[in-house]
Amino acid sequence: MATTDAEGGDPLAHPLLVDGFLENRRYQVELADIAEGGHTLVCLPTGLGKTTVSLLVTARRLHDAGGKSLMLAPTKPLVQQHAEFYREALTVPDDEIVVFTGEVRPDDRADLWSDARIVMATPQVVENDLVGNRIDLSAVTHCTFDECHRATGDYAYNYIADRYHADADNPLVTGMSASPGDDEEAILEVCENLGLGDVAVMTEDDADVAEYTHDTSVDWKRIDLPEEVVEIRDAINEVVSDRLGKLKELGVTNKTSPDLSEREIQGMQAELRKLMNNDQSEGYKGMSFLAEIRKLRTAVTYVETQSVESVRRYFERLKEAARSSGASKADQRLVSEPKIRQAIRTAREYDDLHPKFRRTRMLLAETLGIENGERVIVFTESRDTAETLVDFLSNHFSTRKFVGQSDTDGSEGMTQTEQQDTLDRFRAGEFEVLVSTSVAEEGLDVPEVDLVLFYEPVPTAIRAIQRKGRTGRQAEGRVVVLLAEDTRDEAYFWKARNDQKRMKQELQNLKSVAGDLEAQLNQTGLGDYEDAGGGDSPEEGGDGSPAPAETGVDRDNGDGGTEADGQAGLDAFAGTDVAAEEDGHSVDELDGTVATARADDDGIEIVADQRELDSTIARDLSTREGVETRLETLAVGDYVLSDRVVVERKTVADFLDTLTGGDRSMFEQVGDATRHYARPVVVIEGEDLYGARNVHHKAINGALASLAVDFGASVLRTADEGETADLLEMVAQREQDAGDREVSVHGEKQSKTLAEQQEYVVSSVAEVGPVTARSLLDHFGTVEAVMTANHEDLLEVEGIGDVTAERIRDVVGGDYEP
């Protein structure tokens, strides 16, 4: 352990630390001393050097215990930032400090891992490499989870911590966050998920910390909505009230006022599910009305808190969706609703954006002009708003955007290089205003700014604290929050404000009762983790530990950032249930199809398609004794269990989409599986196949029959991802152990035969499907004859009725009207 000032030595004198690079701050050394002794949650306000604490522990562990260090951070820019800091602060050769992101090829990562002493990585990449058995954590003697408040639900941190405690010979975990949770329960959850048994807290009130902090004032600027905006909002809300009235008639709510909470919507949804069990038609009708209400609430959020342009674009997207094949009745009703049409017309005629835009320009002029400030950051939830703000502000200030890496409708993301270049230029003072989505909230070394402007309040204390942390580091800072009067802005503002007060009090309490909290953690079994970690003698390893408590299944965003950009961001901001997988798991560039033999005679091997990492199945399997998982880019199937068994997995929603959305890819996928494997299996995962949607049971049975009879596939049902994992393990065991078969990933998809191409062309006409396509071709003999057949001739074909015949003739003979 490092020598402290009290013992008469320099606490920063260490063989692995560059002399004179780090400032000697007593609180950082004290926190590092605690963290070196066991698996520790380190809580320190933003901007006060949590990374330095981790670096000190890493230097000591590498020197005393040897091995490797792994540091995880949620975004690529943050990973790169940490790597640069470590290379400057440590005497470790630069080429032994490596960066792992999705942009580094998997095979290259495996090679880099073997020679590296320090690895900086995004969690999704490490998760991928662990599931694919590309890396081994046994030699990692220090693992840091930066922004560890993310260790909730099904975030990758939890899986990595589980594997680290189980696999490492001499583990030590450090979790770092300025805001570990809104309350004690949330903090305990983070500790349990990461296997942390100690808590070290420093607040701004501590004497050693106070000299490095400065006051940050928060101003709340209230914005009145103009009449036109109110008119658009009220028109939308009238439709909400109308749909609520229809739900009231069904007996699922007594409310018709549009000021709904998400909890009330979820309550209505639960009542509708009950109704569906008794009267399917009424239940499905109600669900459709509820879908309209959700979409309308999003539109209200756009127009109230973002801009009229945003709501106009939103309705344009709804109109496109309503015109698409398999459009929902909710979308079709909405775009034909007279009041919505009027709202759209008013939005088109409105020649302004939103009063928030003018207020933003005034605040920037005050800060950068009158007060001679140098830099401002503007945060917004929406990428659409960020880009519109950049256009608007660039007429008066030098302005750049900072957004995530994935593309959205009408918007290109920023590459990692572009993100880094933008931050470097901002630090160098080459422009004054950075307009960012939430990707810049967490931990990035953004230079000291004179103003942090929230275009809208955020609903969580953690995010508010992270945003505020961009100012007040070296001097007094200022934060301004824009609130549109009588809108959801106010609700989110007060929620975050109250949560922040509670969190500050919780941190104070946490500091005073750290011992009691550690006792609670030990009662949950985390004391066993302590035995495997540092303890009183960090050099001595333990004998393993139990897995952390099992967690939920809320999947967070992936490797390229954690922001809520664009549509997904505003839907989340509006409180709607939208699966916002902005960046998702990085898709590794693999060679594709390879043949892989079993690793040993005592276990089984399961090859998973890397795109299946959106589910928990591969991760679950990778933690099971006797199961070795490998990730490949599979050309055929989702899981390969032997040389003859391939599995195509579909959720109930995916399966029903195939029947209602015009997407026939499932039948093509199963056809490919049939050509390459002797025993193709289709797993349909989820409950209520016949009741989840308003799809006739005969259509479902027809699809199931086609899979079994026409394609020769075995169709199996599972309730959830856990049950699917159990099934895959069982089948693989029967094949590889009982059947003595090896795993073999077969080659690329074969080109379709002429007959298959003909069936494909005909099946796409009016979405008749493969079975009907074969009947038509059997009857008429050629594709040309099918296309030229008249209505009466079509009716002679088995399975073709008036409606189908009319649809075919409309598609083939109707005028093209784009």
C-alpha positions in Angstrom: 0.0 0.0 0.0 1.3 3.5 -0.8 2.8 5.6 2.0 0.7 8.5 3.2 1.7 12.0 4.2 1.0 11.1 7.8 3.7 8.5 7.6 6.2 11.0 6.2 6.4 9.9 2.6 5.1 11.1 -0.8 1.8 9.2 -1.5 2.4 9.7 -5.3 5.9 8.3 -5.3 5.5 5.0 -7.1 7.5 3.1 -9.8 4.5 3.1 -12.2 3.6 6.8 -11.7 5.2 9.5 -13.8 6.9 11.9 -11.3 5.1 15.2 -10.9 2.3 14.5 -13.3 -0.5 14.0 -10.7 -1.5 16.7 -8.2 -1.3 15.5 -4.7 -4.9 15.6 -3.4 -5.3 14.0 0.0 -8.9 12.8 -0.6 -7.9 10.9 -3.8 -5.1 9.1 -2.0 -7.4 8.3 0.9 -10.1 6.9 -1.4 -7.4 4.8 -3.2 -6.2 3.4 0.1 -9.7 2.2 0.8 -10.3 0.9 -2.7 -7.1 -1.0 -2.7 -8.3 -3.0 0.4 -11.4 -4.6 -1.1 -14.2 -4.4 -3.7 -15.3 -0.8 -3.3 -17.8 1.7 -4.5 -16.1 5.1 -4.8 -18.4 8.1 -4.7 -17.0 11.5 -5.5 -18.6 14.6 -7.1 -18.2 15.2 -10.8 -15.0 16.9 -11.8 -12.9 15.9 -8.7 -10.9 13.1 -10.2 -12.5 9.7 -9.8 -10.3 8.5 -12.6 -7.2 9.4 -10.6 -8.4 7.2 -7.8 -8.8 4.2 -10.1 -5.4 4.9 -11.6 -3.7 4.9 -8.2 -5.2 1.6 -7.4 -4.3 0.2 -10.8 -0.7 1.2 -10.4 -0.4 -0.4 -7.0 -2.1 -3.6 -8.1 0.0 -4.0 -11.2 3.1 -3.5 -9.2 2.2 -5.7 -6.2 0.0 -8.4 -7.7 1.0 -8.3 -11.4 -1.4 -9.4 -14.0 -3.7 -7.1 -16.0 -6.0 -4.2 -15.4 -9.4 -3.8 -17.1 -11.2 -0.4 -17.1 -14.7 -0.2 -18.4 -16.5 2.9 -19.5 -20.0 3.3 -21.2 -19.0 5.2 -24.3 -16.2 5.2 -26.8 -15.1 8.8 -26.3 -14.8 8.2 -22.6 -12.8 5.0 -23.1 -10.4 6.9 -25.4 -10.1 9.8 -22.8 -9.2 7.3 -20.1 -6.6 5.7 -22.3 -4.9 9.0 -23.0 -4.9 9.9 -19.3 -3.4 6.6 -18.3 -0.7 6.8 -21.0 0.3 10.2 -19.7 0.2 9.3 -16.0 1.8 5.9 -16.0 5.3 4.6 -16.8 3.7 1.6 -18.5 4.7 1.6 -22.3 2.0 3.0 -24.4 1.6 -0.1 -26.5 0.7 -2.1 -23.3 -2.3 0.2 -22.7 -4.8 -0.8 -25.4 -8.3 0.3 -26.3 -11.1 -2.2 -27.1 -14.2 -0.9 -28.9 -16.3 -2.3 -31.6 -14.1 -0.7 -34.2 -11.3 -3.1 -33.3 -11.6 -6.5 -35.1 -12.4 -9.4 -32.7 -9.3 -11.4 -33.8 -7.2 -8.3 -33.2 -8.7 -7.9 -29.8 -7.8 -11.4 -28.9 -4.2 -10.8 -29.9 -4.0 -7.4 -28.1 -5.4 -8.9 -24.9 -2.6 -11.4 -24.5 0.1 -8.8 -24.6 -1.7 -5.9 -22.8 -1.2 -4.8 -19.2 -4.0 -2.3 -19.2 -7.2 -2.6 -21.3 -9.7 0.2 -21.7 -13.0 -1.0 -23.1 -16.7 -0.5 -23.6 -18.7 -3.1 -21.8 -20.5 -4.4 -24.8 -17.2 -5.4 -26.5 -15.9 -7.2 -23.4 -19.3 -8.9 -23.0 -19.0 -10.1 -26.7 -15.5 -11.3 -26.2 -16.4 -13.2 -23.0 -19.4 -14.9 -24.5 -17.3 -15.8 -27.6 -14.5 -17.1 -25.4 -11.9 -14.7 -27.0 -10.6 -13.3 -23.7 -9.8 -14.8 -20.3 -10.3 -12.7 -17.1 -8.2 -15.0 -14.9 -5.1 -12.7 -14.9 -7.0 -9.5 -14.3 -6.1 -8.2 -10.9 -8.0 -4.9 -11.0 -11.3 -4.2 -12.8 -12.8 -0.7 -12.7 -16.4 0.0 -13.6 -16.7 3.7 -14.5 -20.1 5.4 -14.2 -21.1 2.3 -12.2 -24.6 3.6 -11.6 -25.4 1.9 -14.9 -25.0 -1.5 -13.2 -28.8 -2.1 -13.1 -31.3 -4.2 -15.1 -29.5 -6.2 -17.8 -26.6 -3.8 -18.5 -23.4 -5.5 -19.6 -21.6 -4.4 -16.4 -23.5 -7.0 -14.4 -22.6 -9.9 -16.6 -18.9 -8.9 -16.7 -18.8 -8.5 -12.9 -20.3 -12.0 -12.5 -17.7 -13.5 -14.8 -14.9 -11.5 -13.3 -15.6 -12.7 -9.7 -16.0 -16.3 -11.0 -13.0 -16.4 -13.3 -10.3 -14.1 -11.9 -7.5 -15.7 -9.8 -7.0 -12.5 -7.7 -9.9 -10.1 -8.3 -10.3 -6.5 -7.1 -13.3 -4.4 -8.2 -13.6 -0.6 -8.1 -16.9 1.0 -9.0 -16.9 4.8 -9.6 -19.7 7.3 -9.8 -20.7 10.8 -8.8 -24.3 9.6 -8.5 -24.6 6.0 -7.7 -28.4 6.0 -7.2 -31.4 8.0 -6.1 -31.8 6.1 -2.8 -30.3 3.5 -0.6 -32.1 0.7 -2.4 -30.7 1.7 -5.8 -27.1 2.0 -4.3 -27.4 -1.4 -2.8 -28.5 -2.8 -6.1 -25.4 -1.4 -7.8 -23.2 -2.8 -5.1 -24.8 -6.2 -5.3 -24.6 -6.4 -9.1 -20.9 -5.5 -9.1 -20.0 -7.5 -6.0 -18.9 -4.5 -4.0 -18.7 -4.9 -0.2 -17.1 -1.5 0.8 -18.3 2.1 0.3 -16.0 5.1 0.2 -17.7 8.5 -0.1 -16.4 12.0 -0.3 -18.8 15.0 -0.6 -18.3 18.6 -1.4 -18.6 19.3 2.4 -15.5 17.3 3.2 -12.6 19.7 4.1 -10.2 18.0 1.7 -12.6 18.3 -1.1 -14.1 21.7 -0.5 -11.0 23.6 -1.7 -11.3 22.0 -5.1 -15.0 22.8 -5.6 -16.9 25.9 -6.6 -20.5 26.9 -6.4 -22.8 26.3 -9.4 -25.9 28.4 -9.5 -29.0 27.0 -11.2 -31.5 29.4 -12.8 -34.9 28.3 -14.0 -36.2 30.2 -17.1 -39.9 29.7 -17.6 -41.2 29.9 -21.2 -44.7 30.8 -22.2 -46.0 29.0 -25.2 -47.4 31.1 -28.1 -51.0 30.8 -29.2 -50.2 28.8 -32.3 -48.3 26.2 -30.3 -51.1 26.0 -27.7 -53.6 25.6 -30.6 -51.6 22.6 -32.0 -51.3 21.0 -28.5 -55.0 21.5 -27.7 -56.1 19.9 -31.0 -53.9 16.9 -30.3 -55.2 16.6 -26.7 -58.8 16.7 -27.9 -58.1 13.5 -29.8 -56.5 12.1 -26.7 -59.7 12.8 -24.8 -61.8 11.3 -27.5 -59.8 8.1 -27.4 -59.9 8.0 -23.6 -63.7 8.3 -23.9 -63.8 5.2 -26.0 -61.7 3.4 -23.4 -64.0 4.6 -20.7 -66.9 2.9 -22.6 -64.9 -0.3 -22.4 -64.7 0.1 -18.7 -60.9 0.3 -18.4 -60.7 3.9 -17.2 -62.8 6.6 -15.7 -60.5 9.4 -17.0 -60.9 11.5 -20.1 -58.5 14.3 -19.3 -55.3 14.1 -21.4 -53.0 14.8 -18.5 -52.1 11.1 -18.1 -49.3 9.6 -16.2 -47.4 6.6 -17.5 -48.6 4.6 -14.5 -52.2 5.3 -15.5 -51.5 4.2 -19.1 -49.9 1.0 -17.8 -53.0 0.4 -15.6 -55.3 0.7 -18.6 -53.1 -1.7 -20.5 -53.4 -4.2 -17.7 -57.2 -3.9 -17.7 -57.3 -4.3 -21.5 -55.3 -7.5 -21.2 -57.9 -8.9 -18.8 -60.6 -7.8 -21.3 -58.8 -9.6 -24.1 -59.0 -12.9 -22.2 -62.8 -12.6 -22.1 -63.6 -10.7 -25.2 -60.8 -10.6 -27.8 -62.4 -8.1 -30.2 -63.1 -5.5 -27.6 -59.7 -6.0 -26.0 -57.9 -5.5 -29.3 -60.0 -2.5 -30.2 -59.0 -0.9 -26.8 -55.3 -1.7 -27.3 -55.5 0.1 -30.7 -57.0 3.2 -29.0 -54.3 3.0 -26.4 -51.6 2.9 -29.1 -53.0 6.1 -30.5 -52.9 7.7 -27.1 -49.3 6.9 -26.7 -48.4 8.3 -30.1 -50.4 11.5 -29.4 -48.6 12.0 -26.1 -45.3 11.9 -27.9 -46.6 14.5 -30.4 -47.7 16.7 -27.5 -44.2 16.4 -25.9 -42.6 17.4 -29.2 -44.7 20.5 -29.7 -44.6 21.6 -26.1 -41.0 21.1 -25.2 -39.0 20.9 -28.5 -40.3 22.7 -31.6 -43.2 22.9 -34.0 -40.8 21.6 -36.7 -40.3 18.4 -34.6 -44.0 17.6 -34.3 -44.4 18.3 -38.0 -41.7 15.8 -38.8 -43.2 13.3 -36.3 -46.6 13.4 -38.1 -44.9 13.0 -41.4 -43.3 9.8 -40.1 -46.7 8.6 -39.0 -48.2 9.3 -42.4 -45.4 7.3 -44.0 -46.1 4.4 -41.6 -49.8 4.6 -42.3 -49.1 4.2 -46.0 -46.8 1.2 -45.6 -47.6 -2.4 -46.0 -49.1 -3.9 -42.9 -49.8 -0.4 -41.3 -51.6 -0.5 -38.0 -55.1 0.7 -37.7 -54.0 3.2 -35.0 -51.7 4.9 -37.5 -54.3 4.9 -40.2 -56.9 6.4 -37.9 -54.6 9.1 -36.6 -53.5 10.5 -40.0 -57.1 10.6 -41.1 -58.4 12.3 -37.9 -59.7 15.8 -38.8 -58.3 17.5 -35.7 -54.9 16.0 -36.4 -55.0 17.2 -40.0 -55.8 20.6 -38.7 -52.9 20.4 -36.2 -50.6 19.5 -39.1 -51.8 22.4 -41.2 -51.2 24.8 -38.3 -47.7 23.4 -37.8 -46.9 23.9 -41.5 -48.1 27.5 -41.4 -46.2 28.4 -38.2 -43.1 30.4 -39.2 -41.2 30.1 -35.9 -39.5 27.2 -34.1 -40.2 27.5 -30.4 -39.7 30.4 -27.9 -36.9 28.3 -26.3 -34.8 28.9 -29.4 -34.9 32.7 -28.9 -34.2 32.4 -25.2 -31.2 30.1 -25.9 -29.8 32.7 -28.2 -30.3 35.5 -25.7 -28.6 33.5 -22.9 -25.6 32.7 -25.1 -25.3 36.3 -26.1 -25.3 37.4 -22.5 -22.7 34.7 -21.5 -20.4 35.0 -24.5 -20.8 38.7 -25.3 -21.7 40.8 -22.2 -19.9 38.6 -19.7 -17.0 37.7 -22.0 -17.4 34.0 -21.5 -15.5 31.5 -23.6 -17.5 28.3 -23.8 -21.1 27.1 -23.5 -22.6 23.6 -23.6 -26.3 23.2 -24.6 -27.8 19.8 -23.8 -31.0 18.5 -25.4 -32.8 15.1 -25.5 -33.4 15.1 -29.2 -30.9 14.9 -32.1 -33.5 16.6 -34.3 -33.5 19.5 -31.8 -29.7 19.5 -31.5 -29.2 19.8 -35.3 -31.9 22.5 -35.6 -30.2 24.4 -32.7 -26.8 24.2 -34.4 -28.4 25.7 -37.6 -30.2 28.4 -35.6 -27.2 29.4 -33.4 -24.6 29.3 -36.1 -25.9 32.5 -37.5 -24.6 34.2 -34.3 -22.0 32.0 -32.7 -19.4 29.4 -33.7 -21.4 26.2 -33.0 -20.8 22.5 -33.4 -22.9 19.4 -32.6 -21.9 16.4 -30.5 -24.2 13.3 -31.0 -24.0 9.6 -31.0 -22.6 7.3 -33.7 -25.6 5.6 -35.1 -27.6 7.1 -37.9 -31.3 8.0 -37.4 -34.0 9.0 -39.9 -32.6 12.0 -41.8 -29.5 12.3 -39.6 -26.1 10.9 -39.7 -24.2 10.0 -36.5 -20.7 11.0 -35.7 -17.8 8.6 -35.9 -15.5 8.1 -32.9 -12.8 10.2 -34.8 -15.3 13.0 -35.4 -16.4 13.0 -31.8 -12.8 13.1 -30.6 -11.9 15.9 -33.0 -14.9 17.9 -32.0 -14.0 17.7 -28.3 -10.4 18.5 -29.0 -11.4 21.6 -31.0 -13.8 22.7 -28.2 -11.0 22.3 -25.6 -8.7 24.4 -27.9 -11.3 27.2 -28.1 -11.9 26.8 -31.9 -15.6 27.3 -31.4 -17.8 28.6 -28.6 -20.9 26.5 -28.3 -21.2 22.7 -28.1 -24.7 21.4 -28.7 -24.9 17.9 -27.4 -27.3 15.0 -26.8 -26.7 13.0 -23.6 -23.6 11.3 -25.0 -21.5 14.1 -23.4 -23.1 13.8 -20.0 -21.0 11.1 -18.4 -17.4 11.6 -17.4 -16.1 13.2 -20.6 -13.2 15.6 -20.0 -15.1 18.5 -21.4 -13.3 21.8 -20.7 -14.5 24.2 -18.0 -17.5 26.0 -19.4 -19.2 29.3 -18.4 -22.7 28.0 -18.9 -24.5 24.7 -19.1 -27.9 25.1 -20.7 -30.6 22.4 -20.4 -32.9 22.9 -23.4 -35.3 20.8 -21.4 -35.1 19.3 -17.9 -34.2 15.7 -17.5 -36.3 13.4 -15.3 -33.6 11.7 -13.3 -31.2 13.1 -10.7 -28.3 11.1 -12.0 -28.4 12.7 -15.4 -29.0 16.2 -14.0 -25.9 15.8 -11.8 -23.9 14.5 -14.7 -24.9 17.5 -16.9 -24.2 20.1 -14.1 -20.8 18.5 -13.6 -19.6 20.1 -16.9 -19.3 23.5 -15.0 -18.1 24.7 -11.7 -14.8 22.7 -11.7 -12.2 25.5 -11.7 -14.4 28.5 -11.0 -18.0 29.4 -10.2 -20.3 28.0 -12.9 -23.8 28.5 -14.0 -26.6 26.2 -15.1 -29.8 27.3 -16.8 -32.8 25.1 -17.3 -35.5 26.1 -19.8 -39.0 25.1 -18.8 -42.1 25.4 -20.9 -44.9 26.5 -18.6 -47.7 24.0 -17.9 -46.0 21.2 -19.8 -44.2 18.0 -19.0 -41.0 20.1 -18.6 -42.3 21.1 -15.2 -43.0 17.6 -14.0 -39.6 16.4 -15.0 -37.9 19.4 -13.4 -39.5 19.0 -10.1 -38.9 15.3 -10.1 -35.2 15.7 -10.8 -34.9 18.5 -8.3 -36.5 16.5 -5.5 -34.4 13.4 -6.5 -31.2 15.5 -6.4 -32.1 16.7 -2.9 -32.8 13.2 -1.8 -29.6 11.9 -3.5 -27.4 14.5 -1.8 -29.0 13.5 1.5 -28.5 9.8 0.7 -24.8 10.4 0.0 -24.5 12.2 3.3 -26.2 9.3 5.0 -24.2 6.9 3.0 -21.0 8.5 4.3 -22.2 8.3 7.9 -23.6 4.8 7.7 -21.1 3.2 5.3 -20.3 0.5 7.9 -24.0 -0.4 8.2 -24.4 -0.5 4.5 -21.3 -2.8 4.2 -22.9 -5.0 6.8 -26.1 -5.2 4.7 -24.0 -6.1 1.6 -22.2 -8.8 3.6 -25.6 -10.3 4.6 -26.4 -10.7 0.9 -23.4 -12.8 0.4 -21.0 -10.2 -0.9 -18.7 -10.9 2.0 -17.7 -14.0 0.0 -16.7 -11.7 -2.8 -14.5 -9.8 -0.3 -12.7 -13.0 0.5 -11.9 -13.4 -3.2 -10.6 -9.8 -3.5 -8.2 -7.5 -1.8 -9.1 -7.7 1.9 -6.3 -7.0 4.3 -3.8 -8.5 2.0 -4.5 -7.6 -1.7 -1.8 -9.9 -2.9 -3.5 -13.0 -1.6 -6.3 -14.4 -3.8 -9.4 -16.3 -2.7 -11.2 -19.4 -3.7 -14.1 -18.2 -5.8 -17.4 -16.5 -5.0 -21.1 -16.8 -5.6 -22.7 -15.0 -8.5 -24.4 -11.7 -7.9 -28.2 -11.5 -7.6 -30.0 -12.2 -10.8 -31.2 -9.1 -12.5 -33.9 -7.9 -14.9 -33.9 -7.7 -18.6 -34.0 -4.0 -19.5 -31.3 -3.7 -22.2 -29.4 -0.5 -22.4 -27.8 1.1 -25.4 -24.6 -0.2 -26.7 -21.0 0.5 -27.6 -21.3 3.8 -29.4 -22.8 5.9 -26.6 -25.8 6.0 -24.3 -27.7 9.0 -25.6 -31.3 9.2 -26.4 -31.1 10.8 -29.8 -33.8 11.6 -32.3 -37.1 9.7 -32.3 -36.1 7.2 -29.6 -34.8 10.0 -27.4 -38.0 12.0 -27.5 -40.2 8.9 -27.1 -38.2 8.1 -24.0 -38.5 11.7 -22.9 -42.2 11.5 -23.5 -42.5 8.4 -21.3 -43.6 6.1 -24.1 -42.7 2.4 -24.4 -40.3 2.4 -27.3 -37.4 0.0 -27.6 -34.6 2.6 -28.2 -31.6 0.6 -29.3 -29.8 3.6 -30.8 -26.4 2.2 -31.2 -27.0 -1.4 -29.9 -24.3 -4.0 -29.7 -21.4 -3.4 -32.1 -21.5 -5.9 -35.0 -18.0 -7.5 -35.1 -16.5 -8.0 -38.5 -15.9 -11.8 -38.6 -14.9 -14.0 -41.5 -18.4 -15.6 -41.4 -18.6 -19.3 -41.8 -16.0 -21.5 -40.2 -16.1 -25.1 -39.0 -15.4 -25.5 -35.2 -14.9 -28.7 -33.4 -15.8 -29.3 -29.8 -13.3 -27.8 -27.4 -13.1 -30.9 -25.1 -14.9 -34.2 -24.4 -16.4 -33.0 -21.1 -18.5 -30.1 -22.3 -20.8 -29.0 -25.1 -20.3 -26.2 -27.5 -23.0 -23.8 -28.8 -22.3 -21.4 -31.6 -24.4 -18.2 -31.5 -24.9 -15.5 -34.1 -23.5 -12.4 -32.7 -26.7 -10.4 -33.4 -28.4 -12.7 -30.8 -26.5 -10.7 -28.1 -29.6 -8.4 -28.1 -31.0 -11.2 -26.0 -29.6 -12.7 -22.8 -29.5 -16.3 -24.1 -25.9 -16.4 -25.2 -24.7 -14.7 -22.0 -26.8 -17.1 -19.9 -25.3 -20.1 -21.7 -21.7 -18.8 -21.3 -22.0 -18.9 -17.5 -23.2 -22.5 -17.4 -20.8 -25.2 -16.3 -19.9 -27.5 -19.2 -21.1 -25.1 -21.9 -18.7 -23.3 -24.1 -20.2 -20.5 -26.3 -18.7 -19.1 -29.4 -19.8 -16.1 -31.5 -19.8 -16.1 -35.3 -21.5 -14.2 -38.0 -23.8 -17.0 -39.0 -25.0 -17.0 -42.6 -27.7 -19.5 -41.6 -29.7 -19.6 -38.3 -29.2 -18.1 -34.9 -27.7 -21.0 -33.0 -25.8 -24.1 -34.3 -26.0 -27.1 -31.9 -24.3 -29.8 -34.0 -23.4 -30.7 -37.6 -27.1 -31.3 -38.3 -29.1 -29.0 -35.9 -29.5 -25.3 -36.5 -32.0 -23.1 -34.6 -33.9 -20.1 -35.9 -35.3 -18.2 -32.9 -38.4 -15.9 -33.2 -40.1 -14.1 -30.5 -43.9 -14.2 -30.6 -43.8 -10.6 -31.8 -41.4 -11.4 -34.6 -43.4 -14.4 -35.7 -46.7 -12.4 -35.8 -44.9 -9.6 -37.7 -44.2 -12.2 -40.4 -47.9 -12.8 -40.7 -49.1 -9.2 -40.6 -46.3 -7.0 -41.8 -45.6 -8.4 -45.2 -42.1 -9.6 -44.2 -41.6 -13.1 -45.4 -38.0 -13.4 -44.4 -38.7 -16.0 -41.8 -39.7 -18.5 -44.5 -36.6 -17.7 -46.5 -34.4 -18.1 -43.3 -36.0 -21.5 -42.6 -35.6 -22.5 -46.2 -31.9 -21.7 -46.0 -31.6 -23.7 -42.8 -33.3 -26.7 -44.5 -30.8 -26.7 -47.4 -27.8 -26.6 -45.0 -28.9 -28.7 -42.0 -30.7 -32.0 -41.7 -32.6 -31.0 -38.6 -33.7 -27.3 -38.7 -35.5 -26.1 -35.6 -37.7 -23.0 -35.2 -38.1 -21.8 -31.6 -41.0 -19.5 -31.0 -40.4 -17.7 -27.7 -43.0 -15.9 -25.6 -46.5 -16.2 -24.1 -49.9 -16.0 -25.7 -49.1 -16.7 -29.3 -52.8 -16.8 -30.2 -53.9 -13.8 -28.0 -51.0 -11.3 -28.3 -52.4 -9.7 -31.4 -55.6 -9.6 -33.4 -54.4 -12.4 -35.8 -56.8 -15.1 -36.7 -55.8 -18.5 -35.3 -56.1 -20.1 -38.7 -53.4 -17.8 -40.0 -51.1 -18.7 -37.2 -51.8 -22.4 -37.6 -51.3 -22.1 -41.3 -47.8 -20.6 -40.8 -46.9 -23.3 -38.2 -48.1 -26.0 -40.6 -46.1 -24.5 -43.5 -42.9 -24.5 -41.3 -43.4 -28.1 -40.4 -44.8 -29.6 -43.6 -43.4 -27.4 -46.4 -40.0 -26.8 -44.9 -39.6 -29.9 -42.6 -38.7 -27.8 -39.6 -39.4 -28.8 -36.0 -41.4 -26.0 -34.3 -40.8 -25.7 -30.5 -42.3 -23.2 -28.0 -40.6 -21.6 -25.1 -42.0 -19.1 -22.5 -39.0 -16.8 -22.3 -35.2 -16.4 -22.9 -34.3 -18.5 -19.9 -36.4 -21.4 -21.2 -34.9 -21.0 -24.6 -31.4 -21.3 -23.2 -32.5 -24.4 -21.3 -33.8 -25.9 -24.5 -30.7 -25.1 -26.5 -28.5 -26.7 -23.8 -30.6 -29.8 -23.8 -30.6 -30.3 -27.5 -26.9 -29.6 -27.8 -26.2 -32.1 -25.0 -28.3 -34.8 -26.8 -26.5 -34.1 -30.1 -23.0 -33.8 -28.8 -22.9 -36.2 -25.9 -25.5 -38.8 -26.6 -25.2 -38.5 -30.4 -21.4 -38.0 -30.4 -21.7 -35.2 -33.0 -19.5 -32.2 -33.5 -20.5 -28.6 -34.1 -20.1 -27.6 -37.6 -21.0 -24.2 -39.0 -22.0 -24.7 -42.6 -21.3 -22.4 -45.5 -22.8 -19.4 -47.1 -26.4 -19.3 -48.2 -26.8 -21.0 -51.6 -28.2 -19.2 -54.5 -31.9 -19.8 -55.0 -32.9 -22.4 -57.5 -35.1 -21.2 -60.5 -38.2 -22.7 -58.8 -37.4 -20.9 -55.6 -36.9 -17.6 -57.4 -40.2 -18.1 -59.1 -41.9 -18.9 -55.8 -40.3 -15.8 -54.3 -41.6 -13.5 -57.0 -45.1 -14.8 -56.9 -45.3 -15.0 -53.1 -44.4 -11.2 -52.9 -47.4 -10.3 -55.0 -50.1 -9.0 -52.7 -48.2 -10.9 -49.9 -49.8 -14.2 -50.8 -47.0 -16.2 -49.2 -45.0 -19.3 -50.2 -47.8 -21.9 -50.0 -50.3 -20.0 -52.2 -47.4 -19.1 -54.5 -46.8 -22.8 -55.2 -50.5 -23.4 -55.8 -50.6 -20.6 -58.3 -47.5 -21.8 -60.1 -48.7 -25.4 -60.1 -52.0 -24.3 -61.7 -50.6 -21.8 -64.3 -47.2 -23.2 -64.9 -45.2 -19.9 -65.2 -44.8 -16.6 -63.4 -46.0 -14.8 -66.6 -49.2 -16.8 -66.6 -49.9 -16.0 -63.0 -49.4 -12.3 -63.7 -51.7 -12.2 -66.7 -54.4 -14.4 -65.2 -57.8 -12.6 -64.8 -60.0 -12.6 -61.7 -62.1 -15.6 -62.8 -59.0 -17.7 -63.6 -57.4 -16.9 -60.3 -60.6 -18.1 -58.4 -60.0 -21.6 -59.9 -56.8 -22.0 -57.8 -57.2 -23.8 -54.5 -56.9 -21.3 -51.6 -57.7 -18.2 -53.7 -60.8 -16.4 -52.8 -62.4 -13.1 -54.1 -60.4 -10.9 -51.7 -57.0 -12.5 -52.6 -57.8 -12.5 -56.4 -58.8 -8.9 -56.3 -55.6 -7.9 -54.4 -53.5 -9.8 -56.9 -55.2 -8.0 -59.8 -54.9 -4.6 -58.1 -51.1 -5.1 -57.6 -50.5 -6.5 -61.1 -52.9 -4.3 -63.1 -53.3 -1.2 -61.0 -51.8 2.1 -62.0 -48.6 3.1 -60.3 -49.2 6.1 -58.0 -46.1 7.0 -55.9 
